Amino acid sequence: MRVDQPGPGEELNTGEPTPPRQAATVIVLRGGTEQLEVLLVQRNPASRFMGGAWVFPGGAVDTHEGEGDEAHRLAAVRELDEEAGIAGVGPAALVKFSRWITPAEVKIRFDTHFFLAPLPDGAEARIDGHECVDLGWFTPEGALEAHREGRVLLVFPTIKHLEQLSAFASVEALLEHARGKDVRPVIPRVAMSGEHARILLPGDEGYDEE
């Protein structure tokens, strides 16, 4: 799926790059050995950042949570509880999946660590009705199809993660892959062509051009 311009909250910055804020996100999984579904929550359309977009639960690291991997894990489980009402996930049990840093050409930037976590037994997701106003369980391809049909709004990092997740038939297959994965930062770039912006990933044609 091609994305030609930044989504809501990803407006371009024409000045000096903004230092990225540390953040953490949890991709909640259900389906065990039989299938793979992921939880998406819809951000309040009135929100200044990514209003109306469907995203994985997550948010910024708080100062009191410290620094480094432990801080990201603490923030991830806190945000999961706050945004999706899911408690009982231990920080150490999270499985690191990826790390994305918002392009330097975008105003609001995050250095986001993405984690995987199976839905705890007996847990049921619920939204707070303020920061998040809806939720849904989707197969990765189902979420991408809903976006193509205009039923949900997805932003670039969510789309690219769903594309990766769609390669796995079950939660267990995904977790087995992720536990042996070497996670390295992904830093997209925004390339301008006239008045149009195009998002490039490492390996894309034109990514290394100045």
Contacts in CASP RR format, 6 or more apart in sequence:
PFRMAT RR
TARGET T0000
AUTHOR 0000-0000-0000
METHOD contacts of the structure
MODEL  1
MRVDQPGPGEELNTGEPTPPRQAATVIVLRGGTEQLEVLLVQRNPASRFM
GGAWVFPGGAVDTHEGEGDEAHRLAAVRELDEEAGIAGVGPAALVKFSRW
ITPAEVKIRFDTHFFLAPLPDGAEARIDGHECVDLGWFTPEGALEAHREG
RVLLVFPTIKHLEQLSAFASVEALLEHARGKDVRPVIPRVAMSGEHARIL
LPGDEGYDEE
1 144 0 8 1.000
1 147 0 8 1.000
1 148 0 8 1.000
1 159 0 8 1.000
1 163 0 8 1.000
3 156 0 8 1.000
3 159 0 8 1.000
3 199 0 8 1.000
4 196 0 8 1.000
4 197 0 8 1.000
4 198 0 8 1.000
4 199 0 8 1.000
5 196 0 8 1.000
5 197 0 8 1.000
5 198 0 8 1.000
5 199 0 8 1.000
6 12 0 8 1.000
6 106 0 8 1.000
6 155 0 8 1.000
6 156 0 8 1.000
6 190 0 8 1.000
6 197 0 8 1.000
6 199 0 8 1.000
7 50 0 8 1.000
7 53 0 8 1.000
7 155 0 8 1.000
7 156 0 8 1.000
8 49 0 8 1.000
8 50 0 8 1.000
8 51 0 8 1.000
8 52 0 8 1.000
8 53 0 8 1.000
8 153 0 8 1.000
8 155 0 8 1.000
9 48 0 8 1.000
9 49 0 8 1.000
9 50 0 8 1.000
9 51 0 8 1.000
9 107 0 8 1.000
9 108 0 8 1.000
10 50 0 8 1.000
10 102 0 8 1.000
10 106 0 8 1.000
10 107 0 8 1.000
10 108 0 8 1.000
10 155 0 8 1.000
10 156 0 8 1.000
11 106 0 8 1.000
11 107 0 8 1.000
11 108 0 8 1.000
12 105 0 8 1.000
12 106 0 8 1.000
12 107 0 8 1.000
12 190 0 8 1.000
12 197 0 8 1.000
13 104 0 8 1.000
13 105 0 8 1.000
13 106 0 8 1.000
13 107 0 8 1.000
17 104 0 8 1.000
17 105 0 8 1.000
17 109 0 8 1.000
18 106 0 8 1.000
18 107 0 8 1.000
18 108 0 8 1.000
18 109 0 8 1.000
19 109 0 8 1.000
20 101 0 8 1.000
20 102 0 8 1.000
20 109 0 8 1.000
20 110 0 8 1.000
20 111 0 8 1.000
21 60 0 8 1.000
21 61 0 8 1.000
21 109 0 8 1.000
21 110 0 8 1.000
21 111 0 8 1.000
22 60 0 8 1.000
22 61 0 8 1.000
22 67 0 8 1.000
22 68 0 8 1.000
22 71 0 8 1.000
22 72 0 8 1.000
22 75 0 8 1.000
22 110 0 8 1.000
22 111 0 8 1.000
23 58 0 8 1.000
23 59 0 8 1.000
23 60 0 8 1.000
23 61 0 8 1.000
23 72 0 8 1.000
23 75 0 8 1.000
23 110 0 8 1.000
23 111 0 8 1.000
23 112 0 8 1.000
23 113 0 8 1.000
24 58 0 8 1.000
24 59 0 8 1.000
24 61 0 8 1.000
24 72 0 8 1.000
24 73 0 8 1.000
24 75 0 8 1.000
24 76 0 8 1.000
24 79 0 8 1.000
24 112 0 8 1.000
24 113 0 8 1.000
24 114 0 8 1.000
24 115 0 8 1.000
25 55 0 8 1.000
25 56 0 8 1.000
25 57 0 8 1.000
25 58 0 8 1.000
25 59 0 8 1.000
25 76 0 8 1.000
25 79 0 8 1.000
25 112 0 8 1.000
25 113 0 8 1.000
25 114 0 8 1.000
25 115 0 8 1.000
26 56 0 8 1.000
26 57 0 8 1.000
26 58 0 8 1.000
26 76 0 8 1.000
26 77 0 8 1.000
26 79 0 8 1.000
26 80 0 8 1.000
26 89 0 8 1.000
26 94 0 8 1.000
26 114 0 8 1.000
26 115 0 8 1.000
26 116 0 8 1.000
26 117 0 8 1.000
27 38 0 8 1.000
27 39 0 8 1.000
27 56 0 8 1.000
27 97 0 8 1.000
27 114 0 8 1.000
27 115 0 8 1.000
27 116 0 8 1.000
27 117 0 8 1.000
27 161 0 8 1.000
27 165 0 8 1.000
28 38 0 8 1.000
28 39 0 8 1.000
28 56 0 8 1.000
28 57 0 8 1.000
28 80 0 8 1.000
28 84 0 8 1.000
28 86 0 8 1.000
28 117 0 8 1.000
28 118 0 8 1.000
28 119 0 8 1.000
28 125 0 8 1.000
29 36 0 8 1.000
29 37 0 8 1.000
29 38 0 8 1.000
29 116 0 8 1.000
29 117 0 8 1.000
29 118 0 8 1.000
29 119 0 8 1.000
29 171 0 8 1.000
29 174 0 8 1.000
29 175 0 8 1.000
30 37 0 8 1.000
30 39 0 8 1.000
30 118 0 8 1.000
30 119 0 8 1.000
30 137 0 8 1.000
30 171 0 8 1.000
31 37 0 8 1.000
31 170 0 8 1.000
31 171 0 8 1.000
32 118 0 8 1.000
32 170 0 8 1.000
32 171 0 8 1.000
32 172 0 8 1.000
33 170 0 8 1.000
33 171 0 8 1.000
33 172 0 8 1.000
34 170 0 8 1.000
35 139 0 8 1.000
35 169 0 8 1.000
35 170 0 8 1.000
35 171 0 8 1.000
36 139 0 8 1.000
36 140 0 8 1.000
36 165 0 8 1.000
36 168 0 8 1.000
36 169 0 8 1.000
36 170 0 8 1.000
36 171 0 8 1.000
36 173 0 8 1.000
36 174 0 8 1.000
37 137 0 8 1.000
37 138 0 8 1.000
37 139 0 8 1.000
38 56 0 8 1.000
38 137 0 8 1.000
38 138 0 8 1.000
38 139 0 8 1.000
38 140 0 8 1.000
38 143 0 8 1.000
38 162 0 8 1.000
38 165 0 8 1.000
39 56 0 8 1.000
39 57 0 8 1.000
39 84 0 8 1.000
39 119 0 8 1.000
39 125 0 8 1.000
39 135 0 8 1.000
39 136 0 8 1.000
39 137 0 8 1.000
40 54 0 8 1.000
40 55 0 8 1.000
40 56 0 8 1.000
40 135 0 8 1.000
40 136 0 8 1.000
40 137 0 8 1.000
40 138 0 8 1.000
40 143 0 8 1.000
40 152 0 8 1.000
40 158 0 8 1.000
41 54 0 8 1.000
41 55 0 8 1.000
41 56 0 8 1.000
41 57 0 8 1.000
41 83 0 8 1.000
41 84 0 8 1.000
41 125 0 8 1.000
41 127 0 8 1.000
41 132 0 8 1.000
41 134 0 8 1.000
41 135 0 8 1.000
41 136 0 8 1.000
42 52 0 8 1.000
42 53 0 8 1.000
42 54 0 8 1.000
42 55 0 8 1.000
42 127 0 8 1.000
42 132 0 8 1.000
42 133 0 8 1.000
42 134 0 8 1.000
42 135 0 8 1.000
42 152 0 8 1.000
43 49 0 8 1.000
43 50 0 8 1.000
43 51 0 8 1.000
43 52 0 8 1.000
43 53 0 8 1.000
43 54 0 8 1.000
43 55 0 8 1.000
43 131 0 8 1.000
43 132 0 8 1.000
43 133 0 8 1.000
44 51 0 8 1.000
44 52 0 8 1.000
44 129 0 8 1.000
44 130 0 8 1.000
44 131 0 8 1.000
44 132 0 8 1.000
44 133 0 8 1.000
45 51 0 8 1.000
45 52 0 8 1.000
45 133 0 8 1.000
47 131 0 8 1.000
49 108 0 8 1.000
50 155 0 8 1.000
52 133 0 8 1.000
52 153 0 8 1.000
53 153 0 8 1.000
53 154 0 8 1.000
53 155 0 8 1.000
53 158 0 8 1.000
54 143 0 8 1.000
54 152 0 8 1.000
54 153 0 8 1.000
54 154 0 8 1.000
54 158 0 8 1.000
55 155 0 8 1.000
55 158 0 8 1.000
56 114 0 8 1.000
56 158 0 8 1.000
56 161 0 8 1.000
57 79 0 8 1.000
57 80 0 8 1.000
57 83 0 8 1.000
57 84 0 8 1.000
57 86 0 8 1.000
57 132 0 8 1.000
58 75 0 8 1.000
58 76 0 8 1.000
58 79 0 8 1.000
58 80 0 8 1.000
58 83 0 8 1.000
59 75 0 8 1.000
59 79 0 8 1.000
59 83 0 8 1.000
59 110 0 8 1.000
59 112 0 8 1.000
60 75 0 8 1.000
60 110 0 8 1.000
61 71 0 8 1.000
61 72 0 8 1.000
61 74 0 8 1.000
61 75 0 8 1.000
62 75 0 8 1.000
62 78 0 8 1.000
65 71 0 8 1.000
65 74 0 8 1.000
65 75 0 8 1.000
65 78 0 8 1.000
66 74 0 8 1.000
69 96 0 8 1.000
69 113 0 8 1.000
70 91 0 8 1.000
72 113 0 8 1.000
72 115 0 8 1.000
73 90 0 8 1.000
73 91 0 8 1.000
73 92 0 8 1.000
73 94 0 8 1.000
73 115 0 8 1.000
74 91 0 8 1.000
76 91 0 8 1.000
76 94 0 8 1.000
76 113 0 8 1.000
76 115 0 8 1.000
77 88 0 8 1.000
77 89 0 8 1.000
77 90 0 8 1.000
77 91 0 8 1.000
77 94 0 8 1.000
80 86 0 8 1.000
80 87 0 8 1.000
80 89 0 8 1.000
80 117 0 8 1.000
81 87 0 8 1.000
82 128 0 8 1.000
82 131 0 8 1.000
83 127 0 8 1.000
83 128 0 8 1.000
83 131 0 8 1.000
83 132 0 8 1.000
84 125 0 8 1.000
84 126 0 8 1.000
84 127 0 8 1.000
84 132 0 8 1.000
84 135 0 8 1.000
85 125 0 8 1.000
85 126 0 8 1.000
85 127 0 8 1.000
85 128 0 8 1.000
86 119 0 8 1.000
86 120 0 8 1.000
86 123 0 8 1.000
86 125 0 8 1.000
87 120 0 8 1.000
87 123 0 8 1.000
88 120 0 8 1.000
88 123 0 8 1.000
89 117 0 8 1.000
89 120 0 8 1.000
93 117 0 8 1.000
94 115 0 8 1.000
94 116 0 8 1.000
94 117 0 8 1.000
95 115 0 8 1.000
95 116 0 8 1.000
95 117 0 8 1.000
95 175 0 8 1.000
95 178 0 8 1.000
95 179 0 8 1.000
96 113 0 8 1.000
96 114 0 8 1.000
96 115 0 8 1.000
96 116 0 8 1.000
96 178 0 8 1.000
96 181 0 8 1.000
96 183 0 8 1.000
97 114 0 8 1.000
97 115 0 8 1.000
97 116 0 8 1.000
97 161 0 8 1.000
97 178 0 8 1.000
97 181 0 8 1.000
97 183 0 8 1.000
98 113 0 8 1.000
98 114 0 8 1.000
98 161 0 8 1.000
98 164 0 8 1.000
98 183 0 8 1.000
98 186 0 8 1.000
99 111 0 8 1.000
99 112 0 8 1.000
99 113 0 8 1.000
99 114 0 8 1.000
99 183 0 8 1.000
99 184 0 8 1.000
99 185 0 8 1.000
99 186 0 8 1.000
100 110 0 8 1.000
100 111 0 8 1.000
100 112 0 8 1.000
100 114 0 8 1.000
100 157 0 8 1.000
100 185 0 8 1.000
100 186 0 8 1.000
100 187 0 8 1.000
100 188 0 8 1.000
101 109 0 8 1.000
101 110 0 8 1.000
101 111 0 8 1.000
101 112 0 8 1.000
101 185 0 8 1.000
101 186 0 8 1.000
101 187 0 8 1.000
102 108 0 8 1.000
102 109 0 8 1.000
102 110 0 8 1.000
102 111 0 8 1.000
102 112 0 8 1.000
102 188 0 8 1.000
103 109 0 8 1.000
103 187 0 8 1.000
103 188 0 8 1.000
103 189 0 8 1.000
103 190 0 8 1.000
103 199 0 8 1.000
104 187 0 8 1.000
104 189 0 8 1.000
105 189 0 8 1.000
105 190 0 8 1.000
105 197 0 8 1.000
106 190 0 8 1.000
111 185 0 8 1.000
112 157 0 8 1.000
114 161 0 8 1.000
116 174 0 8 1.000
116 175 0 8 1.000
116 178 0 8 1.000
118 171 0 8 1.000
118 175 0 8 1.000
119 125 0 8 1.000
125 135 0 8 1.000
125 136 0 8 1.000
125 137 0 8 1.000
126 135 0 8 1.000
127 133 0 8 1.000
127 134 0 8 1.000
127 135 0 8 1.000
138 146 0 8 1.000
139 166 0 8 1.000
140 162 0 8 1.000
140 163 0 8 1.000
140 165 0 8 1.000
140 166 0 8 1.000
141 162 0 8 1.000
141 166 0 8 1.000
143 152 0 8 1.000
143 154 0 8 1.000
143 162 0 8 1.000
144 154 0 8 1.000
144 159 0 8 1.000
144 162 0 8 1.000
144 163 0 8 1.000
144 166 0 8 1.000
146 152 0 8 1.000
147 153 0 8 1.000
147 154 0 8 1.000
147 159 0 8 1.000
154 162 0 8 1.000
156 188 0 8 1.000
156 199 0 8 1.000
160 201 0 8 1.000
165 174 0 8 1.000
168 174 0 8 1.000
168 177 0 8 1.000
186 201 0 8 1.000
186 202 0 8 1.000
187 202 0 8 1.000
188 199 0 8 1.000
188 200 0 8 1.000
188 201 0 8 1.000
189 199 0 8 1.000
189 200 0 8 1.000
189 207 0 8 1.000
190 197 0 8 1.000
190 198 0 8 1.000
190 199 0 8 1.000
190 200 0 8 1.000
191 197 0 8 1.000
191 198 0 8 1.000
191 199 0 8 1.000
191 200 0 8 1.000
191 206 0 8 1.000
191 209 0 8 1.000
192 198 0 8 1.000
200 206 0 8 1.000
200 207 0 8 1.000
201 207 0 8 1.000
END
